[in-house]
Amino acid sequence: MSKTWQLQDAKNKFSEVVEDALKGEPQIITRRGLETAVVLSYEDFKSMKVCCHNLSHFFQKSPLAAVKLDVKRKAGPSRERLNI
């Protein structure tokens, strides 16, 4: 369960904030009553970090990459035109 700290209290008890974060409990920091930051363990941060591969790499690694798709277009217009 996360705990919320006012910024001044978090500064004064920084060691406690970090210890609680290391236990897997994200620590929320507020400033002027607004949630502004979160302290969490490095392990939690790494698990949340998004991989930075591009979209083509994603599709190449997909288990569906070998599936053959019929991507031929019809020769006609894609939709009916409205006469307004």
C-alpha positions as a Markdown table, in Angstrom:
| # | Residue | x | y | z |
|---|---|---|---|---|
| 1 | Met | 0.0 | 0.0 | 0.0 |
| 2 | Ser | 1.4 | 3.4 | -1.0 |
| 3 | Lys | 1.8 | 6.2 | 1.5 |
| 4 | Thr | 1.4 | 9.9 | 0.8 |
| 5 | Trp | 4.0 | 12.4 | 2.1 |
| 6 | Gln | 4.0 | 16.2 | 2.0 |
| 7 | Leu | 7.2 | 17.4 | 0.4 |
| 8 | Gln | 8.7 | 18.8 | 3.5 |
| 9 | Asp | 8.0 | 15.6 | 5.5 |
| 10 | Ala | 9.5 | 13.5 | 2.7 |
| 11 | Lys | 12.6 | 15.6 | 2.8 |
| 12 | Asn | 12.9 | 15.3 | 6.6 |
| 13 | Lys | 12.3 | 11.5 | 6.5 |
| 14 | Phe | 13.9 | 10.7 | 3.2 |
| 15 | Ser | 15.5 | 7.5 | 4.5 |
| 16 | Glu | 12.1 | 6.2 | 5.6 |
| 17 | Val | 10.6 | 7.1 | 2.3 |
| 18 | Val | 13.3 | 5.1 | 0.5 |
| 19 | Glu | 13.0 | 2.2 | 2.8 |
| 20 | Asp | 9.3 | 1.9 | 2.3 |
| 21 | Ala | 9.8 | 2.2 | -1.5 |
| 22 | Leu | 12.3 | -0.7 | -1.3 |
| 23 | Lys | 9.6 | -2.8 | 0.4 |
| 24 | Gly | 7.6 | -2.5 | -2.8 |
| 25 | Glu | 5.3 | 0.3 | -1.5 |
| 26 | Pro | 5.4 | 3.4 | -3.9 |
| 27 | Gln | 5.6 | 6.6 | -1.9 |
| 28 | Ile | 3.6 | 9.5 | -3.2 |
| 29 | Ile | 4.9 | 13.1 | -2.7 |
| 30 | Thr | 2.6 | 16.1 | -2.6 |
| 31 | Arg | 3.3 | 19.7 | -3.0 |
| 32 | Arg | 0.7 | 22.3 | -2.1 |
| 33 | Gly | -1.8 | 19.5 | -1.8 |
| 34 | Leu | -1.2 | 18.1 | -5.3 |
| 35 | Glu | 0.3 | 14.8 | -6.1 |
| 36 | Thr | 3.6 | 15.7 | -7.8 |
| 37 | Ala | 6.0 | 12.7 | -7.6 |
| 38 | Val | 6.4 | 9.1 | -6.8 |
| 39 | Val | 9.4 | 7.3 | -5.1 |
| 40 | Leu | 9.7 | 3.7 | -6.0 |
| 41 | Ser | 12.4 | 1.0 | -5.9 |
| 42 | Tyr | 14.7 | 0.7 | -8.9 |
| 43 | Glu | 13.3 | -2.9 | -9.5 |
| 44 | Asp | 9.8 | -1.5 | -9.7 |
| 45 | Phe | 10.9 | 1.2 | -12.1 |
| 46 | Lys | 12.7 | -1.3 | -14.4 |
| 47 | Ser | 9.6 | -3.5 | -14.5 |
| 48 | Met | 7.5 | -0.6 | -15.6 |
| 49 | Lys | 9.9 | 0.8 | -18.2 |
| 50 | Val | 8.6 | 0.5 | -21.7 |
| 51 | Cys | 10.7 | -1.3 | -24.3 |
| 52 | Cys | 11.8 | 1.1 | -27.0 |
| 53 | His | 11.6 | -1.1 | -30.1 |
| 54 | Asn | 9.9 | 0.3 | -33.1 |
| 55 | Leu | 6.7 | -0.9 | -34.6 |
| 56 | Ser | 8.2 | -2.9 | -37.4 |
| 57 | His | 10.3 | -4.9 | -34.9 |
| 58 | Phe | 7.1 | -5.6 | -32.9 |
| 59 | Phe | 5.3 | -7.0 | -35.9 |
| 60 | Gln | 8.4 | -9.1 | -37.0 |
| 61 | Lys | 8.5 | -10.7 | -33.5 |
| 62 | Ser | 4.8 | -11.4 | -33.4 |
| 63 | Pro | 3.7 | -15.1 | -33.4 |
| 64 | Leu | 1.4 | -14.1 | -36.3 |
| 65 | Ala | 4.3 | -12.9 | -38.5 |
| 66 | Ala | 4.1 | -16.0 | -40.7 |
| 67 | Val | 0.4 | -15.7 | -41.3 |
| 68 | Lys | -0.4 | -14.8 | -44.9 |
| 69 | Leu | -2.9 | -12.0 | -45.3 |
| 70 | Asp | -4.9 | -11.1 | -48.4 |
| 71 | Val | -4.3 | -7.4 | -48.6 |
| 72 | Lys | -5.7 | -6.8 | -52.2 |
| 73 | Arg | -7.9 | -3.8 | -52.6 |
| 74 | Lys | -11.1 | -3.7 | -54.5 |
| 75 | Ala | -11.0 | -1.7 | -57.7 |
| 76 | Gly | -14.1 | 0.3 | -56.9 |
| 77 | Pro | -14.5 | 3.2 | -54.5 |
| 78 | Ser | -14.1 | 2.5 | -50.8 |
| 79 | Arg | -17.5 | 3.7 | -49.8 |
| 80 | Glu | -20.6 | 5.1 | -51.4 |
| 81 | Arg | -20.7 | 8.8 | -52.0 |
| 82 | Leu | -23.6 | 10.8 | -50.5 |
| 83 | Asn | -25.4 | 13.3 | -52.7 |
| 84 | Ile | -26.0 | 16.3 | -50.5 |
